[in-house]
Amino acid sequence: MHQNHQTEVVPFRIERVANSRLQEVDFPTVAFGSVFSDHMFAAEFHDGAWSDGRIRPYGPIPIAPSASALHYGISVFEGMKAHRAADGRLLLFRPRENARRFQRSAARLAMPVVPESLFLDGLRELIRLDQAWIPPAEIGALYVRPVLFSTDPSLRVKPADRYQFIILTSPFGAYFSAPVDVLVSERYARAFPGGTGDIKPAGNYAAALLADQEAREAGFNSVLWLDAQERRYVEECGVMNVFFVLGEEVITPSLSGTILPGITRDSVITLLRDLGYRVREERISIDELVGGYERGELRECFGTGTAAIVTHVRRIRYKDRVLELPPVEERKVGVAVREKLLAVMTGREPDPHGWVENI
Ligand SMILES: *Cc1c(COP(=O)(O)O)cnc(C)c1O
């Protein structure tokens, strides 16, 4: 009798670790980005095509000393989180947005784009395999770090022929980030029109390190960035998007090309509007903020990003002025939206915008 063979989806080749390192990890105390789960996902691009993805033990990879990523920074990354809901479901938050932003980042550096299916299937399969590494939602989350970099062994300055795409995952427990003091940088700029401020290349972070270090040496936690041309308009806060509560309105810089289109930023805008707040996306100058502060209308400032969701800003130093914002206990907007977003992400509350995906 003729037998009908069902076509099966070929899973990624998986090479498992002999011994898991999980028992060495204490979720509540693990520092962000310091411990990596047992496996990683990897695929290579060469001769104009992507190889099959593979999952193998997390560990060192061979790389030529001449690999162009090391010399020219041909490297882009993403950041996202997987949560374990109270009922045991494994949840991702808007992963397609990360897949698409990763493609935009790659295209801007003349790199091949990672197909959405390779990105999404790779990370789902990896998270499924290492699901024991996802802390319970009340403790933390699994940070997911996709990275794409060139491996051409060549010093010629040109788009590369060979690339590696890797996904790492890293459990972390510190959900709450303490309020921060920020220094407005008058010397350095993070992004400029026509540059790479609206994508996530490795080099953006390298270029911001000295400003960050000098801010720390001056007693601050981070930098508040102004625009590169006029040094007037507020752009971002460290590596987070920034929001201000001024009078009855919430304001965040519009996506002008020098602002990273944060997925947390977009989600926060939507949820604030759901909560009944008026949110404006537009340019805001540091002078307007100082003016608002003097009139007693600058009620809140907070940064947004995947890792901490919302980070409250306590003090802003600009030239010889210090804007001392109301204590976090008296704030409503940033506190409410953080709680709301976390509840949606972790499956505690309904997801009216269809942001959460079951793995
Ligand atoms: C990644 C990033 C953000 C935050 O983006 P999310 O998608 O919310 O994590 C903000 N600013 C910069 C510069 C970034 O690189």
The ligand as a MOL file (V3000), in Angstrom:
LIG
                    3D

  0  0  0     0  0            999 V3000
M  V30 BEGIN CTAB
M  V30 COUNTS 15 15 0 0 0
M  V30 BEGIN ATOM
M  V30 1 C 18.3850 49.7830 21.8740 0
M  V30 2 C 18.3570 51.2380 22.1990 0
M  V30 3 C 17.2620 51.8590 22.8190 0
M  V30 4 C 16.0690 51.0980 23.3480 0
M  V30 5 O 15.3740 50.3450 22.4040 0
M  V30 6 P 14.3510 49.2330 22.9050 0
M  V30 7 O 13.8390 48.6170 21.6530 0
M  V30 8 O 13.2890 49.9270 23.6650 0
M  V30 9 O 15.1350 48.2990 23.7670 0
M  V30 10 C 17.2880 53.2290 22.9890 0
M  V30 11 N 18.3480 53.9560 22.6050 0
M  V30 12 C 19.4250 53.4020 22.0200 0
M  V30 13 C 20.5560 54.2660 21.6100 0
M  V30 14 C 19.4670 52.0290 21.7910 0
M  V30 15 O 20.5430 51.4880 21.2310 0
M  V30 END ATOM
M  V30 BEGIN BOND
M  V30 1 1 1 2
M  V30 2 1 2 3
M  V30 3 2 2 14
M  V30 4 1 3 4
M  V30 5 2 3 10
M  V30 6 1 4 5
M  V30 7 1 5 6
M  V30 8 2 6 7
M  V30 9 1 6 8
M  V30 10 1 6 9
M  V30 11 1 10 11
M  V30 12 2 11 12
M  V30 13 1 12 13
M  V30 14 1 12 14
M  V30 15 1 14 15
M  V30 END BOND
M  V30 END CTAB
M  END
